[in-house]
Amino acid sequence: MTNSFKGFHPIVNFYYFTVVIIFSMFFMHPIFLGISLISSFIYSVSLNGKKAVKFNLLYMFPLLIIMAIMNPAFNHQGVTILFYLKSGNPMTLESILYGIAAAVMFISVILWFSCYNAVMSSDKFIYLWGRVIPGTSLIISMVLRFVPRYKAQIKVISNGQKCIGRDVTNGNIITRAKNGIKILSIMTTWALENAIETADSMKSRGYGLKGRTSFSIFRFDKRDKITFLLMFALTIIILIGSFLGENTIVYYPIIKVKAITAFSVLVYIAYILLCLMPFIIDFKEEIKWKRLALEN
């Protein structure tokens, strides 16, 4: 599927991810958590394909189970006692449900950040914050691309060392450890040199100086305006629902949740549309592209 949402203005991209990540962090209602988890999973798969499916199944799903088990094992609050552990501590229904909710929230936020890294490139982030906080924006931009860039570089170094028989797969345990330390040393040297070169390059270009202008290919057109206004309207509906307690739930000492009403259903639909908006945009563009391809 084409990543059409990535082509939108950085303000639209940044606003979307800021809103959904904040909502995912603070809305502990089961319906909101389920919407956030499913939406983040769908969008991560549409962005990264099989790689995202493998990552979610091998890492996120086991992490979800581990975190869901850890809370009731150490937290024994709640009035609905299901059984007692060998240590004599009670296992309560409230602690189990809260552990599951916290695990879903944590996994959803991780998935949303993975989608953020795929959509919000460093040039977009610097475009948004370069004039406001030039130094901080540059550092944050470098940190966000730290993992993928350094991962690629360490693979290049490992392949180079492998050609001369100094890879971590060559020799006995001691030799492998020495080779690994050698690769890490080369990687550290490269990282320090790269940081110095980047700093000197940005300084020579006058980055952060008052009155400095910069080239930008981003234009806030009609498509961006309509999408942004629609996102903002959905956000207002969700915030009104939050103010009225439609997404509020109490886990301790007893579970208390507001009954579902017609307005709460409207809030749920608004949250679904907000979370799935990039996927809907990409799906719409995919259908449009295939239709044009068939016509030609």
N, C-alpha and C positions, 0 to 999 in steps of 0.2 A: 504494500500500500504506500502511496506517495505521502510524504510528510509535508502537507500543505500548510499546516499551522506554524511550522518553523519559518515560513516565509512571511509571516505577519510582522507588524512593527514590534520592536523590543518592548515597548510599553505594554502592549497587549499580552505578549508572552509572560513578561515579568509579573503583571497584575494577576494573571490567571494562576500561576504557580504560587504566588504569595498567598492568595486567598484560599486555594484548596489545601495548601500545606498547613496554614493556620487553623482552618476549620477541622482538618484531620487530627490535629494535635489536641484541640480543646473540646470537640464534640464526642462524648463518650456514649451517646445513645446507640443501641445496637443497630438500628436501621441506618443511621448515618455512618457508623463504622463499616457496615456491610457494603453500602454504596461506595464509600471511599476505597475499600479494599478491592472490590470487583473492578471499579473504574480504573484505578491505578494499575491493576494487573493487565487489563485489556489494553490500555494505552502503552504500557511498557512493552508488551508483546508486539503491538502494531509498529512501535518505533524500532525495536531491536530484533524482532523475529525469533528464530529458534534459540538464539543466545539468551534472550530474556526468559523463555520457557525453561531452559536448562538451569539458569540462575535461580529462578523462583522455586523450582521443584527441589533442587539440590541444597539450597541455602536458606531461602526464606521460609519454606514450609516447615523444615525441621526446627528452625529458630522460633517459629510461631508456636509449635508444640512445646518446646522447652520453656519458653517464657510463660505459656499458659499453665504449665505444671508448677513452676517455681513459686508463683504467688500463693496458691493455697497451701503449699508445703511449708511456707514461713509465715504467712499471714492467716490468723485464725479468727478474724473478726466475723461478725454475722450471728444471726439468731437461729438459722435453719441448719442444725447439725445433722450431717448425713451419716458419719461414722467417726470413730476415733482411731488415730494412728497408734502404733506400738509405743510411741513416746508418751502417749496420753493426751496429746493435743488434738482438739476437734478439727474435723474437716467440714467446713461450712459451704453451703450452696452459694452464698454471697461472695466468698473469697474466690471460688472457682469461676464464677461468672465475671468477676472483676479482673481476674487474671487473663481470661480469654479476651476481654475487651481491651485491656492494656496491651496485650500481644498484637491484636489486630491493628490497634492504633500505631504501634511502633513499626510494624511491617509496612503499613500503608504509607507512612511518612518516608520510609526508606525507598519505596517504589516511586513515590512522587519525586524524590530528589534524583533518582536515576533518570526519570523522564526529563527533569529540569536540565540535567547535564547534557542530554541528547538534543535539546531544543535551544537552550540559552547558551550561545557560544560566548567566548571571551570578548569579542568585538562588540557584541550586543550589550554586555554588562558595562564595558568601558564607555560605550556610547551614552548609557543612561546616567552613570555616576562620575564620568571622567571630569566634568567641570565642577561638580559639587565637592567631591572628595577624591581628587586625582590620585594621591598616593595610596590611600586605602583601597580604592577601586582597583588599582593595578595589582596590589598584593592579593586581594580576594580573587581577582581573575586568574592569577598565577596559581593560587592554591586550588581553585576549582578544577584546573586542568592538570594538576600535579600527578594524580594517580594514572590516568590513561597515557600521558606523555612519558612519564618515567617508566611505566610498565613496558612501553614500546622500546624505550632506549635500553633497558636492562636486557631485553630480548636480543637486541642488536649486539650488545657487549657479550652476552652468553654465546651467541653464534660465532662471534669472532674468536673467543677463547676456545670454543669447541674445535675449531679448525686447527689449532696448535696443541690440542690434547690437554687443555686446562679447564675443562668444563666440570660442573658438579657431578656429572655422571661418569667421570674418568677416575680410575684408581680406587684405592681402599678408602676407608672412612676418614682417616687423617688427611689423605690427599684431597678428597672431596671437600673437606672443611677448609683446607688452605685455598683451594680453587674458589670456593664460595666467598671467602674473605677477600680474595684478590678481585673478584668481580664487584663486590660491594665497595671496595676501595676505589676502583675505577669509576663506578657509578657516582660515588660521593664527590670525587674530583670533577667529573663532568657537570654535576649539579651546581657546584660552587662556581665553576667557570661560567656556566650558562647564566646564573643569577647576576654575576658581575657584568657580563656582556649585555644582558637585558637592561640593567640599570644604566650603564654607560650609553647605550643606544637611545633609551628614552630621554635621558638628560640632554644628549646632543640634539635631539629633535625639539627641545623646549617643552617637554611634557610637563603640564602643571603650571606653566608660567601664565601670568595674567594677560589676557587679550589674545592668547594663542587660539587659532582656529584649526579645525581638523576636517578632513574629508569624510563624508558619510553617505552611504547608499540608501539609508532608511528614510522612507517618506510615509507620513501618516495619512493614508488615502481614505476614500469612502468605505472600502471594505473593512479597514481597521476601525473606523469610527463606529460602524454599525455593530461589529462584533464586540467592541469595548462597551458600548451602551447596553447591549444585551447582557453581557456578563455583569455589568454594574447593576442592572435591574434585578437579575437573579440573586445577586449578593444582597441587595436590599431586602428582598423577600425572605431570604434565609436569616438575615440579622433580625428582622421583625419577629420571625418565628422563634429565634433564640431569646429575644427579649420577653416574649410571651411564654417561654418555657416549653416550647414544642420539642426541643432537642435536649431537655434536661432529664437526667436520671440519677437517682441516689442508690448506691449499692450497699452502704453500711448505715446503720446496723441491719436494716431491712430494705429490700428493693422497692423503690417507689418510682413510678413512671407515669407520666400524664397519659390519659386515654387518647386514642386516635380520633381525631375529628376531621371534618372536611378541610379546614385550614391546614392542619398538620399534613394531610395528604398533598396539598398544594406546595407546602414547604419541601416535602420529600421529592416531589417532581422537579421543583426548582433546583434542588441539590443534585439530582441525577443529571439534569440538563447541563448544569455548570461543570460537573466533573467529566462528563462525556463530550463536552463541546469540541475539544480538539479532535477526538476520534470521529465525531459526526462530520466535522469540516473535512477531514481527510477522506472519509468514506464518500462524501458527496463529490469531492474532486475526483476521486478514483472512478466513480460511476460516470461522471462527465467526460473524463479522459477516454474511457473505454468506448463511450458512445461516439465521440469524435473520431476515434480510431476506426470504428466500424463504418462510419459514414464515408471516410476517406479511403 
